[in-house]
Amino acid sequence: MAAFLELKEISKNYTIGSEQIWALRDLSFEVASGELICIIGKSGCGKTTLLRIIAGLEKQTSGEIILNGQALKDTGRERGMVFQEPRLFPWLTLEENIAFGIKGRMSRELNYKTVADLMEMVGLTGFARAWPSQLSGGMAQRAAIARALAVDPAILLLDEPFSALDALTRSKLLTDFLHLWQRTHKTCIHVTHDVNEALTLGQKIIILPSNPGRIGDVISLPFPYPRSLENPELRAIKERVLSQFFADFTD
Amino acid sequence: MTNVLKKTMMALLLPFVLVLVWQLFSQMGWLNNYLLPPPSGIIDQLFALAHHGTLLKHLSASLYRVGCGFGLAFFLALPLGFLLGLVPRAQDYLSPFLNFLQQIPAIAWIPMFILWLGIDETSKISIITYSGFFPIFLNTMHGISNTDSKLKEVASTFGLSPWQIIVRVYLPSAAPSVFVGMRLGLSFCWRSLVAAELLGASKGIGYLIQEGRELAQPDLMLAGVLMIGLTGLFLDFLFLRLEKTLLPWRDTQERREVPKWQPF
């Protein structure tokens, strides 16, 4: 299968004083259409930077990103982004927030239908007129996912979207997100520091090492959903991922 | 609704007790009625003024000046505040100068304004414009430049043009701050009005106080002072209602109280 999204030797460095700090170094990987990929790494390994580069919010120092045969630059509607925080617009109601990206781009009826469908899909029906300040963290993050999906992006980028939530809400949202993905089969890149989250969701896991000079592991997870983390194969993989993490510590 | 009633009662309690004590002390003869006329005397004076139509004449003259002055201040300060909020580089050039101007109270300009613009309405309205300008300008500028960059990022991931980002992110984000500036600005305008009217006016609330001084009528002076306070309170209330109507989402958030202080 031809690659849908292709990252070619992406590097990013910062100059701090006279020193050059590499956040990412010659990172390459491919994502197939409809694939759900998890990028996992410890904090500070550059995983958020990588996602922001794909989104166009930051510029890579070198390298190229190709989506559907076209080199990417700047931000674009074909890449939806869900941030760690919901980042809803406080002056818009829930439905207006979800409709933010499609406002004025389609008929009123279609707009209304799109928003209503999305609210149903993320389980927010009945909250159309609520203000963001009235929502719980989990609801706000659901709304943020719906807002990103409203423009029907070719690829959805998720930057630790569940990490700021409490454990119970997180596992509920994780399950719901999986259902959502199974329904839409949207190409997703999901960044996380949580190994269990990556094993629950990912068809493929990319391990981003703390030392940007090293090439990270890519692990395929050809297991059906919903998965049990008690599955011996998954447990073995978890061991492998964790040992890589700890190997980093002893470097 | 009962909540509104309760709040109104709570707000009226202190003034009511004060007036009651004041009236009682006056009637007991513990207060010098010339230096501090009783509340009933002031109210009588107000009724007399209202009855003759003089109160309305003075009040409308003052409101007209404040209306013009505030309107002018608003239309000058708002675009300038937007511009400087959007272009931080311009702030480096303009901020020190504007900060210098801001230090000068409106009252200090009165003689010069009269010299330049004559003793008529123009100089009075200019004084009022001057005092209302800075709070509106500064709050608008800060509102725009404090726009959450995280929300700007969200807007740019949806491929919005810079102009769309201004209209759909900067403006609504700055709106509460603009309102704070407008409320402060109106209050500043209203205060400087009296200063402008103390010199060379033939009508207006400030003139009324001046007349009370010349006629040695403390009840007239206090009636004027009372009118200033009440009208200012009423205008502020109107703006607060306007803000609630235009920015309904603010009601669900914590409100910042508008600081009211100006070195005069």
Boltz contact constraints between the chains, C-beta under 6 A:
constraints:
  - contact:
      token1: [A, 55]
      token2: [B, 157]
      max_distance: 6.0
  - contact:
      token1: [A, 57]
      token2: [B, 153]
      max_distance: 6.0
  - contact:
      token1: [A, 75]
      token2: [B, 156]
      max_distance: 6.0
  - contact:
      token1: [A, 75]
      token2: [B, 157]
      max_distance: 6.0
  - contact:
      token1: [A, 76]
      token2: [B, 159]
      max_distance: 6.0
  - contact:
      token1: [A, 77]
      token2: [B, 159]
      max_distance: 6.0
  - contact:
      token1: [A, 81]
      token2: [B, 157]
      max_distance: 6.0
  - contact:
      token1: [A, 87]
      token2: [B, 150]
      max_distance: 6.0
  - contact:
      token1: [A, 87]
      token2: [B, 154]
      max_distance: 6.0
  - contact:
      token1: [A, 90]
      token2: [B, 249]
      max_distance: 6.0
  - contact:
      token1: [A, 91]
      token2: [B, 172]
      max_distance: 6.0
  - contact:
      token1: [A, 91]
      token2: [B, 249]
      max_distance: 6.0
  - contact:
      token1: [A, 101]
      token2: [B, 158]
      max_distance: 6.0
  - contact:
      token1: [A, 131]
      token2: [B, 249]
      max_distance: 6.0
  - contact:
      token1: [A, 131]
      token2: [B, 252]
      max_distance: 6.0
  - contact:
      token1: [A, 133]
      token2: [B, 252]
      max_distance: 6.0
  - contact:
      token1: [A, 133]
      token2: [B, 253]
      max_distance: 6.0
  - contact:
      token1: [A, 134]
      token2: [B, 252]
      max_distance: 6.0
